Amino acid sequence: MTDITPPNFPLVSIITVVFNNAKHVGDTINSVLSQKYPNIEYIVIDGGSADGTVDVIKKYHNHISVFISEPDNGVYDALNKGVECSSGEIIGILHSGDLFCDENVVFDMVKRMSETKTEFCFADVVMVDEITGKIIRYYMAHYFNRWMFRMGWMPPHPATFMNKSLFDEFGLYSTKYKIVGDYDFFLRIFYGRKINWSYLGRITVKMRHGGISNSGLSSKKLLMNEINHALKANHIWSMPFLQLGRYFIRLMELIIRPKKSVCR
């Protein structure tokens, strides 16, 4: 990793995937465009939306490096398209509807990676109510340890920046999962070899409440099944009682609130 001083700002590819989200995709795009980091490649992958999403995205065509709109095989297929066409040394992901907390997020993440000479860096996330903006969940990651993957817990994917070389080394996201393709990818990374990782002690992403992994009992059952499948596929031992610990952590995330708001 080069020092992040002019003219050595490494190129960062930010990938946004979207499908039928005309209401919020503009907010996400503006969040990326507001970043003060001077060397960003912005990639937007649309799954063939039919609700006006494409029209919203086209309003920003002069500021988007790569735009693809075509049917895909789900979010991980779309992410793979973004990774494959990216040119950045570092890749970050901001899903449609999510927002960077302020204009310094990309700079702070890259600076942290440079200072610690790490290839994988993550921070904290808050999940907010779409209407009121009230914080529903505070996804903290400062206590991360590799063994926690056995519980089905992982660092927050939306607040992770990583070297593109990790995709070259470990492959892309598996499209056989509907919910845990990111979890499976992190398993491959952290159990494939000793990863040089770091944590940035701040909130970087604000997520609107929703999504398939947060939508009902059937999705929770699917989540559990896919987590167990990913653990077995990667030859990682776990037991059901260990995974109960994930729900204790989730309970704490619902109760604990940030000491102060750092999101605009």
C-alpha positions as CSV (number, residue, x, y, z in Angstrom):
1,M,0.0,0.0,0.0
2,T,1.4,3.4,-1.0
3,D,1.3,6.4,1.3
4,I,-1.9,8.4,0.9
5,T,-0.2,11.7,0.1
6,P,-0.3,13.4,-3.3
7,P,0.3,12.1,-5.9
8,N,0.2,8.6,-4.4
9,F,-3.5,8.2,-3.6
10,P,-4.3,4.6,-4.6
11,L,-7.3,4.2,-6.9
12,V,-10.4,3.0,-4.9
13,S,-13.2,1.3,-6.7
14,I,-16.6,1.8,-5.0
15,I,-19.3,-0.6,-6.2
16,T,-23.0,0.0,-5.9
17,V,-25.5,-2.7,-6.9
18,V,-29.1,-1.9,-7.3
19,F,-32.4,-3.4,-8.4
20,N,-35.7,-1.4,-8.5
21,N,-34.7,1.2,-6.0
22,A,-35.5,4.5,-7.8
23,K,-36.5,6.0,-4.4
24,H,-33.1,5.8,-2.8
25,V,-30.4,5.1,-5.4
26,G,-29.8,8.8,-6.0
27,D,-29.0,9.3,-2.3
28,T,-26.4,6.6,-2.4
29,I,-24.8,8.0,-5.6
30,N,-24.6,11.5,-4.0
31,S,-23.1,10.0,-0.9
32,V,-20.2,8.5,-3.0
33,L,-19.8,11.7,-5.1
34,S,-19.5,13.8,-1.9
35,Q,-16.4,12.0,-0.8
36,K,-13.3,14.1,-0.5
37,Y,-10.9,11.3,-1.5
38,P,-9.5,12.4,-4.8
39,N,-9.1,9.1,-6.7
40,I,-12.3,7.1,-6.8
41,E,-13.6,4.9,-9.6
42,Y,-17.4,4.6,-9.2
43,I,-19.1,1.5,-10.6
44,V,-22.9,1.0,-10.6
45,I,-24.4,-2.4,-11.5
46,D,-28.1,-2.5,-12.1
47,G,-30.0,-5.8,-12.3
48,G,-32.3,-4.6,-15.1
49,S,-34.6,-2.4,-13.1
50,A,-38.0,-1.4,-14.4
51,D,-39.1,1.2,-11.9
52,G,-37.2,4.3,-13.1
53,T,-33.9,3.4,-11.3
54,V,-32.0,3.5,-14.6
55,D,-33.3,7.0,-15.4
56,V,-32.1,8.2,-12.0
57,I,-28.7,6.7,-12.5
58,K,-28.3,8.2,-16.0
59,K,-28.6,11.7,-14.4
60,Y,-25.2,11.1,-12.9
61,H,-23.6,9.5,-16.0
62,N,-20.8,12.1,-16.1
63,H,-19.7,11.0,-12.6
64,I,-20.0,7.2,-12.9
65,S,-17.0,5.4,-14.3
66,V,-18.8,2.1,-15.2
67,F,-22.5,1.5,-15.5
68,I,-24.0,-1.8,-16.4
69,S,-27.7,-2.5,-16.5
70,E,-28.8,-6.1,-17.3
71,P,-30.5,-9.0,-15.6
72,D,-28.3,-10.9,-13.2
73,N,-28.4,-13.8,-10.8
74,G,-28.8,-11.9,-7.6
75,V,-26.7,-9.5,-5.5
76,Y,-23.5,-11.6,-5.5
77,D,-23.6,-12.0,-9.3
78,A,-23.9,-8.2,-9.6
79,L,-21.0,-7.7,-7.1
80,N,-18.9,-10.0,-9.1
81,K,-19.5,-8.0,-12.3
82,G,-18.4,-4.9,-10.4
83,V,-15.3,-6.5,-9.1
84,E,-14.4,-7.9,-12.6
85,C,-14.6,-4.5,-14.3
86,S,-12.9,-2.6,-11.5
87,S,-9.4,-1.1,-11.8
88,G,-8.8,0.0,-8.2
89,E,-6.2,-1.3,-5.9
90,I,-8.8,-1.2,-3.2
91,I,-12.5,-2.1,-3.4
92,G,-15.3,-0.8,-1.2
93,I,-19.0,-1.6,-1.5
94,L,-22.0,0.7,-0.9
95,H,-25.3,-0.9,-1.7
96,S,-28.2,1.1,-3.0
97,G,-30.0,2.8,-0.2
98,D,-26.9,2.8,2.1
99,L,-25.0,6.0,2.8
100,F,-21.5,6.9,3.8
101,C,-21.8,8.8,7.1
102,D,-19.7,11.8,6.0
103,E,-17.4,12.9,3.2
104,N,-14.3,11.6,4.8
105,V,-15.1,7.9,5.0
106,V,-13.1,6.7,2.0
107,F,-10.1,8.8,3.0
108,D,-10.2,7.6,6.5
109,M,-10.5,3.9,5.5
110,V,-7.6,4.1,3.0
111,K,-5.5,6.1,5.5
112,R,-6.0,3.4,8.1
113,M,-5.0,0.7,5.6
114,S,-1.9,2.6,4.7
115,E,-0.9,3.3,8.3
116,T,-1.3,-0.3,9.4
117,K,-0.1,-1.8,6.1
118,T,-3.2,-4.0,6.0
119,E,-5.1,-5.5,3.1
120,F,-8.5,-5.7,4.7
121,C,-10.1,-3.0,6.9
122,F,-13.6,-2.7,8.4
123,A,-15.5,-0.2,10.6
124,D,-18.9,0.1,12.3
125,V,-22.4,0.4,10.8
126,V,-25.7,1.8,12.1
127,M,-29.0,0.6,10.8
128,V,-31.7,3.3,10.8
129,D,-35.5,3.4,10.4
130,E,-36.3,4.5,6.8
131,I,-39.0,7.0,7.9
132,T,-37.8,8.4,11.2
133,G,-34.0,8.0,10.7
134,K,-33.8,6.7,14.3
135,I,-31.0,4.2,14.9
136,I,-32.4,0.7,15.2
137,R,-29.2,-1.3,15.4
138,Y,-25.5,-0.4,16.1
139,Y,-23.4,-3.0,14.3
140,M,-20.1,-2.7,16.2
141,A,-17.0,-4.6,15.1
142,H,-14.3,-3.7,17.6
143,Y,-14.5,-7.0,19.3
144,F,-13.9,-9.1,16.2
145,N,-11.9,-12.2,16.4
146,R,-11.6,-14.9,13.7
147,W,-13.2,-17.6,15.9
148,M,-16.4,-15.6,15.8
149,F,-17.0,-16.9,12.3
150,R,-17.9,-20.2,13.9
151,M,-20.9,-18.3,15.5
152,G,-22.0,-17.1,12.1
153,W,-20.8,-13.5,12.9
154,M,-18.5,-11.5,10.7
155,P,-17.2,-7.9,10.3
156,P,-19.9,-5.7,8.6
157,H,-19.5,-6.2,4.8
158,P,-20.9,-2.7,3.9
159,A,-18.2,-1.1,6.0
160,T,-15.3,-3.2,4.6
161,F,-12.6,-2.0,2.3
162,M,-10.2,-4.6,0.9
163,N,-7.4,-5.0,-1.6
164,K,-8.6,-6.2,-5.0
165,S,-5.7,-8.8,-4.9
166,L,-7.8,-10.7,-2.3
167,F,-10.3,-11.5,-5.1
168,D,-7.5,-12.5,-7.4
169,E,-6.2,-14.9,-4.7
170,F,-9.5,-16.3,-3.3
171,G,-12.0,-15.9,-6.1
172,L,-15.2,-14.0,-6.4
173,Y,-18.4,-14.2,-4.3
174,S,-20.3,-17.5,-4.6
175,T,-23.6,-17.1,-6.4
176,K,-25.1,-20.3,-4.9
177,Y,-26.0,-18.2,-1.7
178,K,-28.8,-15.8,-1.5
179,I,-27.8,-14.2,1.8
180,V,-24.3,-15.3,2.9
181,G,-22.1,-14.9,-0.2
182,D,-20.2,-12.2,1.7
183,Y,-19.8,-14.4,4.8
184,D,-18.6,-17.3,2.6
185,F,-16.1,-15.0,0.9
186,F,-14.8,-13.8,4.3
187,L,-14.5,-17.4,5.5
188,R,-12.3,-18.2,2.5
189,I,-10.1,-15.2,3.2
190,F,-9.6,-15.6,6.9
191,Y,-9.3,-19.4,6.9
192,G,-7.2,-19.5,3.7
193,R,-4.2,-17.8,5.3
194,K,-3.2,-15.2,7.9
195,I,-4.9,-12.0,6.7
196,N,-3.4,-8.6,7.6
197,W,-6.5,-6.8,8.8
198,S,-7.3,-3.6,10.7
199,Y,-10.3,-1.9,12.3
200,L,-11.2,1.7,12.0
201,G,-12.9,2.8,15.2
202,R,-15.8,4.8,13.8
203,I,-19.1,4.5,12.1
204,T,-18.7,4.7,8.3
205,V,-22.0,3.5,6.9
206,K,-25.7,4.2,7.6
207,M,-28.0,1.4,6.3
208,R,-31.8,1.8,5.9
209,H,-33.6,-1.0,7.7
210,G,-34.6,-3.8,5.4
211,G,-33.1,-6.4,3.1
212,I,-33.5,-10.1,2.7
213,S,-31.4,-11.1,5.8
214,N,-33.7,-8.9,8.0
215,S,-37.1,-9.8,6.6
216,G,-39.0,-12.4,8.5
217,L,-38.7,-15.9,9.9
218,S,-38.3,-17.7,6.5
219,S,-35.3,-15.5,5.8
220,K,-33.8,-16.2,9.2
221,K,-34.1,-20.0,8.6
222,L,-32.5,-19.5,5.2
223,L,-29.7,-17.5,6.8
224,M,-29.0,-20.2,9.3
225,N,-29.0,-22.9,6.7
226,E,-26.7,-21.0,4.4
227,I,-24.3,-20.2,7.3
228,N,-24.0,-23.9,8.2
229,H,-23.6,-24.8,4.5
230,A,-20.8,-22.2,4.1
231,L,-19.0,-23.5,7.3
232,K,-19.1,-27.1,6.1
233,A,-18.1,-26.1,2.6
234,N,-15.0,-24.4,4.0
235,H,-14.3,-27.3,6.4
236,I,-14.7,-25.1,9.5
237,W,-16.0,-26.8,12.7
238,S,-18.9,-25.3,14.5
239,M,-21.9,-26.3,16.6
240,P,-25.5,-25.0,16.9
241,F,-25.0,-23.7,20.4
242,L,-22.1,-21.6,19.3
243,Q,-24.3,-19.9,16.7
244,L,-26.7,-18.9,19.5
245,G,-24.0,-16.5,20.5
246,R,-24.7,-14.5,17.4
247,Y,-28.2,-13.7,18.6
248,F,-26.8,-12.5,22.0
249,I,-24.5,-10.1,20.0
250,R,-27.5,-9.0,17.9
251,L,-29.5,-8.3,21.1
252,M,-26.6,-6.1,22.4
253,E,-26.5,-4.2,19.1
254,L,-30.2,-3.5,19.4
255,I,-29.7,-2.1,23.0
256,I,-26.4,-0.2,22.8
257,R,-26.3,3.1,21.0
258,P,-23.4,5.2,19.8
259,K,-22.2,7.7,22.4
260,K,-22.6,10.4,19.9
261,S,-23.9,10.7,16.3
262,V,-21.2,10.8,13.7
263,C,-23.6,10.5,10.7
264,R,-25.0,13.5,9.0
